Each structure stands twice: as structure tokens, then as C-alpha cells.
């Protein structure tokens, strides 16, 4: 079985959450925030893979209209509000980034590789070829600058080194709401910690260790109704 970052993230937040979602197969409820993020991602995917250079703001809006998903919105008013917010985000994105636009080398590139013998599956939102020939991996985040986990891009770097034969030079998160970037430093120490986290999660899954972990992650857990919190033994770490 290939381990993705989503699975690793679920396991690290709470192994029981992983169990409910990936072993028992419970589906998270319909969520308009997820649809919103997916629509923005899809608009940018098509924006960076079209042939016209430079593309216009209307081109970007066209991709947004075409990829808009209404799934999970509870009312027309809510959907309209988010749709308008998406237009504002994309307009600002365009103004800030069109100056150095160039088509991506890959968009939504799926890759498989082994890291320390563990099969890993990733999807990179965007991979760019930089002027010096090196690669940049970029991951869009809609919100949540403070909640980003650098482990994701460190694992992508390790996997893509195997895929391309050399590692990407730059690892970047782009926060769409804030129009900010965060560069992840791939120090030797950080890469070793990423490998260790992957090994720990992989061992936990294969040994069937799915301990409930009460904590912050319960607050935004999609599976609270399946999980009787009052019966939990609090555990700081797995
Ligand atoms: S509610 Fe808390 S303990 Fe239960 S699955 Fe979710 S994160 Fe884990």
C-alpha cells in the first residue's frame, strides 16, 4: 500500500482518526471549504498549463468559472459569498504573479517512489523549471498559514529525488488567502526527521496501532460522531 501525505497527516493527528477514515472507510461529510479549495486549485492548474503567454485575468476567471464546484454549500448565499471571495483571491494572485509567469513543467503531478523502502504517493500542485535548470515544487494552501506541515514538502523532496534523479531545489507553500509564500528549508536534519516520521507512521499502521488521541485535533475532526470522546484515555503522543 502506498502512503500519501494525507494518510500520514491523519495518523499523526490521531491514529484512530486514520483508522476510521482509511481502514473503516468512513467518509468525511460534504464540506464547502474543501470544494472552495478544490475550485481554486483547479483554476490555477489550468492557468499554468495553457498555451497562451501571458494569460489574461479573464483567462484565469474562465478557468475558475469552469471548475467551480457547488458541492457541500448549504445555501445559495453561502456559495455566492465564497465564489466572490475566490474572484478576489485570484485577482490579487494574478496581479502579484503575472509579472514572472511561465507555464509550469507539471501541474497536479502524481508521483510514486520509495522512501527508506516505504512506498509513497504524492501529488505536487505545481513543479516549475527555474532559470538555472533546477526544480521548484509548489503547493497551494487556501487558508491556514499557521497549520501548514512542512513534513509534506520534505517528503515530496525525498520522493521526487528518486523520480527525477536529483532533488528539487525549492520547496514552497503558497497561501492564497494571504498571498504569502513559505519556503521550506530541506536541511539534512529536517530530511532525516521526515524519514523518521514516515517510518514511525508506516510501522504504526502495519502493526495496527490505532490509539485514540484526544487533543486539539478533536476540535476539527470530521469523525467526532463516531468517536466516544468521554471514553478516551488522554495520550499526548502515540
Ligand atoms: S474525535 Fe479526537 S480522538 Fe476521536 S477520532 Fe477524532 S481526533 Fe481522534
py3Dmol code that shows the C-alpha trace and the ligand (Angstrom):
import py3Dmol

protein = """\
ATOM      1  CA  UNK A   1       0.000   0.000   0.000  1.00  0.00           C
ATOM      2  CA  UNK A   2       1.257   3.468  -0.878  1.00  0.00           C
ATOM      3  CA  UNK A   3       1.283   6.006   1.935  1.00  0.00           C
ATOM      4  CA  UNK A   4       0.257   9.527   1.000  1.00  0.00           C
ATOM      5  CA  UNK A   5       0.807  12.694   2.988  1.00  0.00           C
ATOM      6  CA  UNK A   6      -2.948  12.876   3.709  1.00  0.00           C
ATOM      7  CA  UNK A   7      -2.751   9.474   5.361  1.00  0.00           C
ATOM      8  CA  UNK A   8       0.381  10.395   7.289  1.00  0.00           C
ATOM      9  CA  UNK A   9      -1.187  13.630   8.441  1.00  0.00           C
ATOM     10  CA  UNK A  10      -4.349  11.849   9.589  1.00  0.00           C
ATOM     11  CA  UNK A  11      -2.313   9.270  11.504  1.00  0.00           C
ATOM     12  CA  UNK A  12      -0.104  11.874  13.148  1.00  0.00           C
ATOM     13  CA  UNK A  13      -3.112  13.922  14.273  1.00  0.00           C
ATOM     14  CA  UNK A  14      -4.837  10.854  15.689  1.00  0.00           C
ATOM     15  CA  UNK A  15      -4.239   7.209  14.744  1.00  0.00           C
ATOM     16  CA  UNK A  16      -7.895   6.409  15.482  1.00  0.00           C
ATOM     17  CA  UNK A  17      -8.974   9.070  13.005  1.00  0.00           C
ATOM     18  CA  UNK A  18      -6.801   7.329  10.426  1.00  0.00           C
ATOM     19  CA  UNK A  19      -8.445   4.042  11.323  1.00  0.00           C
ATOM     20  CA  UNK A  20     -11.960   5.433  10.866  1.00  0.00           C
ATOM     21  CA  UNK A  21     -11.193   7.065   7.551  1.00  0.00           C
ATOM     22  CA  UNK A  22      -8.779   4.711   5.851  1.00  0.00           C
ATOM     23  CA  UNK A  23      -9.427   1.305   7.451  1.00  0.00           C
ATOM     24  CA  UNK A  24     -13.144   1.500   8.193  1.00  0.00           C
ATOM     25  CA  UNK A  25     -13.810   3.666   5.163  1.00  0.00           C
ATOM     26  CA  UNK A  26     -15.924   6.390   6.793  1.00  0.00           C
ATOM     27  CA  UNK A  27     -16.220   9.382   4.520  1.00  0.00           C
ATOM     28  CA  UNK A  28     -15.820  12.936   5.843  1.00  0.00           C
ATOM     29  CA  UNK A  29     -19.101  14.866   5.472  1.00  0.00           C
ATOM     30  CA  UNK A  30     -19.596  17.184   2.486  1.00  0.00           C
ATOM     31  CA  UNK A  31     -17.596  20.293   3.158  1.00  0.00           C
ATOM     32  CA  UNK A  32     -17.912  23.566   1.257  1.00  0.00           C
ATOM     33  CA  UNK A  33     -14.395  24.637   2.295  1.00  0.00           C
ATOM     34  CA  UNK A  34     -12.977  21.608   0.544  1.00  0.00           C
ATOM     35  CA  UNK A  35     -14.957  22.406  -2.611  1.00  0.00           C
ATOM     36  CA  UNK A  36     -13.793  26.008  -2.489  1.00  0.00           C
ATOM     37  CA  UNK A  37     -10.139  24.972  -2.203  1.00  0.00           C
ATOM     38  CA  UNK A  38     -10.534  22.433  -4.997  1.00  0.00           C
ATOM     39  CA  UNK A  39     -12.063  25.067  -7.312  1.00  0.00           C
ATOM     40  CA  UNK A  40      -9.175  27.478  -6.704  1.00  0.00           C
ATOM     41  CA  UNK A  41      -6.611  24.714  -7.206  1.00  0.00           C
ATOM     42  CA  UNK A  42      -8.234  23.621 -10.460  1.00  0.00           C
ATOM     43  CA  UNK A  43      -8.344  27.195 -11.787  1.00  0.00           C
ATOM     44  CA  UNK A  44      -4.616  27.618 -11.122  1.00  0.00           C
ATOM     45  CA  UNK A  45      -3.844  24.178 -12.546  1.00  0.00           C
ATOM     46  CA  UNK A  46      -5.429  25.142 -15.874  1.00  0.00           C
ATOM     47  CA  UNK A  47      -3.954  28.635 -15.763  1.00  0.00           C
ATOM     48  CA  UNK A  48      -0.413  27.242 -15.598  1.00  0.00           C
ATOM     49  CA  UNK A  49      -0.935  24.572 -18.217  1.00  0.00           C
ATOM     50  CA  UNK A  50      -2.463  26.641 -21.027  1.00  0.00           C
ATOM     51  CA  UNK A  51      -0.505  27.580 -24.120  1.00  0.00           C
ATOM     52  CA  UNK A  52      -1.261  31.320 -24.224  1.00  0.00           C
ATOM     53  CA  UNK A  53       1.529  33.526 -22.816  1.00  0.00           C
ATOM     54  CA  UNK A  54       0.952  35.683 -20.964  1.00  0.00           C
ATOM     55  CA  UNK A  55      -2.554  34.629 -19.983  1.00  0.00           C
ATOM     56  CA  UNK A  56      -5.031  37.350 -19.017  1.00  0.00           C
ATOM     57  CA  UNK A  57      -7.039  37.777 -15.834  1.00  0.00           C
ATOM     58  CA  UNK A  58     -10.113  36.793 -17.859  1.00  0.00           C
ATOM     59  CA  UNK A  59      -8.369  33.530 -18.720  1.00  0.00           C
ATOM     60  CA  UNK A  60      -7.868  32.848 -15.024  1.00  0.00           C
ATOM     61  CA  UNK A  61     -11.507  33.715 -14.249  1.00  0.00           C
ATOM     62  CA  UNK A  62     -12.636  31.479 -17.099  1.00  0.00           C
ATOM     63  CA  UNK A  63     -10.789  28.538 -15.562  1.00  0.00           C
ATOM     64  CA  UNK A  64     -12.355  29.379 -12.206  1.00  0.00           C
ATOM     65  CA  UNK A  65     -15.924  29.502 -13.624  1.00  0.00           C
ATOM     66  CA  UNK A  66     -15.381  26.259 -15.484  1.00  0.00           C
ATOM     67  CA  UNK A  67     -14.026  24.415 -12.458  1.00  0.00           C
ATOM     68  CA  UNK A  68     -16.364  25.822  -9.830  1.00  0.00           C
ATOM     69  CA  UNK A  69     -17.891  23.137  -7.592  1.00  0.00           C
ATOM     70  CA  UNK A  70     -21.132  23.759  -5.673  1.00  0.00           C
ATOM     71  CA  UNK A  71     -20.703  20.567  -3.670  1.00  0.00           C
ATOM     72  CA  UNK A  72     -21.180  20.976   0.084  1.00  0.00           C
ATOM     73  CA  UNK A  73     -22.587  24.529   0.118  1.00  0.00           C
ATOM     74  CA  UNK A  74     -25.671  24.663   2.328  1.00  0.00           C
ATOM     75  CA  UNK A  75     -27.240  27.712   0.693  1.00  0.00           C
ATOM     76  CA  UNK A  76     -27.022  29.817  -2.423  1.00  0.00           C
ATOM     77  CA  UNK A  77     -25.989  32.832  -0.308  1.00  0.00           C
ATOM     78  CA  UNK A  78     -23.034  30.980   1.170  1.00  0.00           C
ATOM     79  CA  UNK A  79     -21.957  29.760  -2.235  1.00  0.00           C
ATOM     80  CA  UNK A  80     -22.184  33.248  -3.747  1.00  0.00           C
ATOM     81  CA  UNK A  81     -20.123  34.702  -0.907  1.00  0.00           C
ATOM     82  CA  UNK A  82     -17.366  32.139  -1.382  1.00  0.00           C
ATOM     83  CA  UNK A  83     -17.466  32.450  -5.148  1.00  0.00           C
ATOM     84  CA  UNK A  84     -16.919  36.209  -4.862  1.00  0.00           C
ATOM     85  CA  UNK A  85     -14.113  35.672  -2.375  1.00  0.00           C
ATOM     86  CA  UNK A  86     -12.463  33.320  -4.854  1.00  0.00           C
ATOM     87  CA  UNK A  87     -12.611  36.002  -7.549  1.00  0.00           C
ATOM     88  CA  UNK A  88     -10.894  38.483  -5.220  1.00  0.00           C
ATOM     89  CA  UNK A  89      -8.222  35.953  -4.269  1.00  0.00           C
ATOM     90  CA  UNK A  90      -7.494  35.094  -7.888  1.00  0.00           C
ATOM     91  CA  UNK A  91      -7.426  38.719  -8.992  1.00  0.00           C
ATOM     92  CA  UNK A  92      -4.855  39.514  -6.325  1.00  0.00           C
ATOM     93  CA  UNK A  93      -2.933  36.382  -7.187  1.00  0.00           C
ATOM     94  CA  UNK A  94      -2.863  37.433 -10.823  1.00  0.00           C
ATOM     95  CA  UNK A  95      -1.644  40.971 -10.045  1.00  0.00           C
ATOM     96  CA  UNK A  96       1.180  39.676  -7.881  1.00  0.00           C
ATOM     97  CA  UNK A  97       2.339  36.814 -10.072  1.00  0.00           C
ATOM     98  CA  UNK A  98       1.697  37.593 -13.730  1.00  0.00           C
ATOM     99  CA  UNK A  99       4.968  39.562 -13.986  1.00  0.00           C
ATOM    100  CA  UNK A 100       7.081  36.409 -13.817  1.00  0.00           C
ATOM    101  CA  UNK A 101       4.547  33.988 -15.283  1.00  0.00           C
ATOM    102  CA  UNK A 102       5.774  30.975 -17.145  1.00  0.00           C
ATOM    103  CA  UNK A 103       3.921  27.721 -17.798  1.00  0.00           C
ATOM    104  CA  UNK A 104       4.559  25.011 -15.246  1.00  0.00           C
ATOM    105  CA  UNK A 105       6.662  21.984 -16.077  1.00  0.00           C
ATOM    106  CA  UNK A 106       3.959  19.841 -14.443  1.00  0.00           C
ATOM    107  CA  UNK A 107       0.641  20.568 -12.760  1.00  0.00           C
ATOM    108  CA  UNK A 108      -1.015  18.198 -10.320  1.00  0.00           C
ATOM    109  CA  UNK A 109       1.797  15.766 -10.998  1.00  0.00           C
ATOM    110  CA  UNK A 110       1.196  12.403  -9.373  1.00  0.00           C
ATOM    111  CA  UNK A 111       4.345  10.516  -8.394  1.00  0.00           C
ATOM    112  CA  UNK A 112       5.235   7.291  -6.685  1.00  0.00           C
ATOM    113  CA  UNK A 113       8.545   6.485  -5.054  1.00  0.00           C
ATOM    114  CA  UNK A 114      10.057   4.529  -2.211  1.00  0.00           C
ATOM    115  CA  UNK A 115      11.438   6.389   0.760  1.00  0.00           C
ATOM    116  CA  UNK A 116      13.501   4.149   3.021  1.00  0.00           C
ATOM    117  CA  UNK A 117      11.737   1.195   1.414  1.00  0.00           C
ATOM    118  CA  UNK A 118       8.269   2.601   2.132  1.00  0.00           C
ATOM    119  CA  UNK A 119       6.046   3.167  -0.926  1.00  0.00           C
ATOM    120  CA  UNK A 120       4.998   6.816  -1.030  1.00  0.00           C
ATOM    121  CA  UNK A 121       2.429   8.508  -3.255  1.00  0.00           C
ATOM    122  CA  UNK A 122       2.265  12.264  -3.728  1.00  0.00           C
ATOM    123  CA  UNK A 123       0.621  14.876  -5.911  1.00  0.00           C
ATOM    124  CA  UNK A 124       2.517  18.106  -6.482  1.00  0.00           C
ATOM    125  CA  UNK A 125       0.256  21.068  -7.298  1.00  0.00           C
ATOM    126  CA  UNK A 126       2.942  22.597  -9.485  1.00  0.00           C
ATOM    127  CA  UNK A 127       6.517  21.823 -10.488  1.00  0.00           C
ATOM    128  CA  UNK A 128       8.441  24.640 -12.183  1.00  0.00           C
ATOM    129  CA  UNK A 129      11.728  24.595 -14.039  1.00  0.00           C
ATOM    130  CA  UNK A 130      13.723  27.562 -12.744  1.00  0.00           C
ATOM    131  CA  UNK A 131      16.092  29.649 -14.864  1.00  0.00           C
ATOM    132  CA  UNK A 132      19.150  27.771 -13.620  1.00  0.00           C
ATOM    133  CA  UNK A 133      17.551  24.461 -14.619  1.00  0.00           C
ATOM    134  CA  UNK A 134      16.657  23.380 -11.097  1.00  0.00           C
ATOM    135  CA  UNK A 135      13.154  22.437  -9.972  1.00  0.00           C
ATOM    136  CA  UNK A 136      10.698  24.149  -7.662  1.00  0.00           C
ATOM    137  CA  UNK A 137       7.822  22.266  -6.051  1.00  0.00           C
ATOM    138  CA  UNK A 138       4.915  24.459  -5.085  1.00  0.00           C
ATOM    139  CA  UNK A 139       1.881  23.558  -3.017  1.00  0.00           C
ATOM    140  CA  UNK A 140      -1.131  25.877  -2.763  1.00  0.00           C
ATOM    141  CA  UNK A 141      -2.919  26.264   0.530  1.00  0.00           C
ATOM    142  CA  UNK A 142      -6.227  28.083   0.621  1.00  0.00           C
ATOM    143  CA  UNK A 143      -6.019  29.159   4.262  1.00  0.00           C
ATOM    144  CA  UNK A 144      -4.361  28.120   7.474  1.00  0.00           C
ATOM    145  CA  UNK A 145      -0.874  29.524   7.231  1.00  0.00           C
ATOM    146  CA  UNK A 146      -0.254  28.533  10.828  1.00  0.00           C
ATOM    147  CA  UNK A 147      -1.359  24.955  10.407  1.00  0.00           C
ATOM    148  CA  UNK A 148       0.833  24.024   7.484  1.00  0.00           C
ATOM    149  CA  UNK A 149       3.022  20.974   7.976  1.00  0.00           C
ATOM    150  CA  UNK A 150       6.464  21.216   6.397  1.00  0.00           C
ATOM    151  CA  UNK A 151       6.686  17.444   6.515  1.00  0.00           C
ATOM    152  CA  UNK A 152       4.591  17.334   3.325  1.00  0.00           C
ATOM    153  CA  UNK A 153       7.134  19.118   1.134  1.00  0.00           C
ATOM    154  CA  UNK A 154      10.093  17.402   2.779  1.00  0.00           C
ATOM    155  CA  UNK A 155       8.592  14.025   1.854  1.00  0.00           C
ATOM    156  CA  UNK A 156       7.884  15.299  -1.665  1.00  0.00           C
ATOM    157  CA  UNK A 157      11.505  16.291  -1.979  1.00  0.00           C
ATOM    158  CA  UNK A 158      12.716  12.861  -0.891  1.00  0.00           C
ATOM    159  CA  UNK A 159      10.329  11.123  -3.289  1.00  0.00           C
ATOM    160  CA  UNK A 160      10.965  13.432  -6.253  1.00  0.00           C
ATOM    161  CA  UNK A 161      14.703  12.957  -5.899  1.00  0.00           C
ATOM    162  CA  UNK A 162      14.069   9.334  -6.740  1.00  0.00           C
ATOM    163  CA  UNK A 163      11.650  10.201  -9.576  1.00  0.00           C
ATOM    164  CA  UNK A 164      13.865  12.785 -11.320  1.00  0.00           C
ATOM    165  CA  UNK A 165      17.276  11.556 -10.209  1.00  0.00           C
ATOM    166  CA  UNK A 166      18.010  14.847  -8.431  1.00  0.00           C
ATOM    167  CA  UNK A 167      16.152  16.744  -5.733  1.00  0.00           C
ATOM    168  CA  UNK A 168      14.024  19.857  -6.291  1.00  0.00           C
ATOM    169  CA  UNK A 169      15.931  22.964  -5.291  1.00  0.00           C
ATOM    170  CA  UNK A 170      12.985  24.883  -3.866  1.00  0.00           C
ATOM    171  CA  UNK A 171      10.047  23.766  -1.754  1.00  0.00           C
ATOM    172  CA  UNK A 172       7.357  26.409  -1.464  1.00  0.00           C
ATOM    173  CA  UNK A 173       3.913  26.738   0.091  1.00  0.00           C
ATOM    174  CA  UNK A 174       1.739  29.481  -1.433  1.00  0.00           C
ATOM    175  CA  UNK A 175      -1.057  30.734   0.823  1.00  0.00           C
ATOM    176  CA  UNK A 176      -3.781  32.021  -1.447  1.00  0.00           C
ATOM    177  CA  UNK A 177      -5.858  33.945   1.059  1.00  0.00           C
ATOM    178  CA  UNK A 178      -2.826  35.764   2.455  1.00  0.00           C
ATOM    179  CA  UNK A 179      -0.870  35.857  -0.841  1.00  0.00           C
ATOM    180  CA  UNK A 180       2.197  34.792   1.053  1.00  0.00           C
ATOM    181  CA  UNK A 181       4.817  32.170   0.434  1.00  0.00           C
ATOM    182  CA  UNK A 182       6.745  29.994   2.819  1.00  0.00           C
ATOM    183  CA  UNK A 183       9.972  28.374   1.699  1.00  0.00           C
ATOM    184  CA  UNK A 184      10.798  25.110   3.414  1.00  0.00           C
ATOM    185  CA  UNK A 185      14.457  24.526   4.180  1.00  0.00           C
ATOM    186  CA  UNK A 186      15.465  20.969   3.387  1.00  0.00           C
ATOM    187  CA  UNK A 187      18.336  20.637   5.839  1.00  0.00           C
ATOM    188  CA  UNK A 188      19.846  17.224   6.407  1.00  0.00           C
ATOM    189  CA  UNK A 189      18.354  17.181   9.876  1.00  0.00           C
ATOM    190  CA  UNK A 190      14.853  18.083   8.611  1.00  0.00           C
ATOM    191  CA  UNK A 191      15.020  15.382   5.940  1.00  0.00           C
ATOM    192  CA  UNK A 192      16.095  12.767   8.466  1.00  0.00           C
ATOM    193  CA  UNK A 193      13.236  13.773  10.760  1.00  0.00           C
ATOM    194  CA  UNK A 194      10.821  13.451   7.836  1.00  0.00           C
ATOM    195  CA  UNK A 195      12.100   9.950   7.110  1.00  0.00           C
ATOM    196  CA  UNK A 196      11.755   9.021  10.771  1.00  0.00           C
ATOM    197  CA  UNK A 197       8.166  10.315  10.878  1.00  0.00           C
ATOM    198  CA  UNK A 198       7.318   8.297   7.773  1.00  0.00           C
ATOM    199  CA  UNK A 199       8.858   5.144   9.241  1.00  0.00           C
ATOM    200  CA  UNK A 200       7.034   5.665  12.559  1.00  0.00           C
ATOM    201  CA  UNK A 201       3.671   6.107  10.847  1.00  0.00           C
ATOM    202  CA  UNK A 202       4.231   3.201   8.484  1.00  0.00           C
ATOM    203  CA  UNK A 203       5.146   0.889  11.380  1.00  0.00           C
ATOM    204  CA  UNK A 204       2.161   2.078  13.410  1.00  0.00           C
ATOM    205  CA  UNK A 205      -0.209   1.346  10.542  1.00  0.00           C
ATOM    206  CA  UNK A 206       1.245  -2.042   9.706  1.00  0.00           C
ATOM    207  CA  UNK A 207       1.166  -3.091  13.388  1.00  0.00           C
ATOM    208  CA  UNK A 208      -2.439  -1.937  13.714  1.00  0.00           C
ATOM    209  CA  UNK A 209      -1.781   0.689  16.376  1.00  0.00           C
ATOM    210  CA  UNK A 210      -4.788   3.000  16.184  1.00  0.00           C
ATOM    211  CA  UNK A 211      -4.845   4.687  19.558  1.00  0.00           C
ATOM    212  CA  UNK A 212      -7.367   7.460  20.097  1.00  0.00           C
ATOM    213  CA  UNK A 213      -5.538  10.692  20.730  1.00  0.00           C
ATOM    214  CA  UNK A 214      -7.566  13.368  22.379  1.00  0.00           C
ATOM    215  CA  UNK A 215      -6.346  16.892  21.791  1.00  0.00           C
ATOM    216  CA  UNK A 216      -6.581  19.908  19.540  1.00  0.00           C
ATOM    217  CA  UNK A 217      -7.220  17.675  16.573  1.00  0.00           C
ATOM    218  CA  UNK A 218     -10.596  16.652  18.033  1.00  0.00           C
ATOM    219  CA  UNK A 219     -11.875  20.193  17.532  1.00  0.00           C
ATOM    220  CA  UNK A 220     -11.951  19.950  13.748  1.00  0.00           C
ATOM    221  CA  UNK A 221     -12.243  16.194  13.444  1.00  0.00           C
ATOM    222  CA  UNK A 222     -14.801  15.022  10.875  1.00  0.00           C
ATOM    223  CA  UNK A 223     -15.365  11.823  12.800  1.00  0.00           C
ATOM    224  CA  UNK A 224     -16.365  13.067  16.225  1.00  0.00           C
ATOM    225  CA  UNK A 225     -19.749  11.431  15.996  1.00  0.00           C
ATOM    226  CA  UNK A 226     -18.109   8.044  15.528  1.00  0.00           C
ATOM    227  CA  UNK A 227     -15.771   8.539  18.410  1.00  0.00           C
ATOM    228  CA  UNK A 228     -16.919   8.484  22.020  1.00  0.00           C
ATOM    229  CA  UNK A 229     -14.611  11.081  23.456  1.00  0.00           C
ATOM    230  CA  UNK A 230     -15.711  10.591  27.050  1.00  0.00           C
ATOM    231  CA  UNK A 231     -14.232   7.086  26.961  1.00  0.00           C
ATOM    232  CA  UNK A 232     -10.832   8.192  25.804  1.00  0.00           C
ATOM    233  CA  UNK A 233      -7.620   7.792  27.673  1.00  0.00           C
ATOM    234  CA  UNK A 234      -5.761  11.009  27.068  1.00  0.00           C
ATOM    235  CA  UNK A 235      -2.480  10.415  25.368  1.00  0.00           C
ATOM    236  CA  UNK A 236      -0.028  13.120  24.420  1.00  0.00           C
ATOM    237  CA  UNK A 237       1.791  11.191  21.741  1.00  0.00           C
ATOM    238  CA  UNK A 238       1.410   7.866  20.078  1.00  0.00           C
TER     239      UNK A 238
END
"""
ligand_1 = """\
8
LIG
S -12.585 12.918 17.803
Fe -10.458 13.091 18.529
S -9.947 11.066 19.354
Fe -11.778 10.820 18.085
S -11.016 10.246 16.065
Fe -11.253 12.456 16.073
S -9.255 13.257 16.649
Fe -9.302 11.088 17.219
"""
view = py3Dmol.view(width=600, height=400)
view.addModel(protein, "pdb")
view.setStyle({"model": 0}, {"cartoon": {"style": "trace"}})
view.addModel(ligand_1, "xyz")
view.setStyle({"model": 1}, {"stick": {}})
view.zoomTo()
view.show()
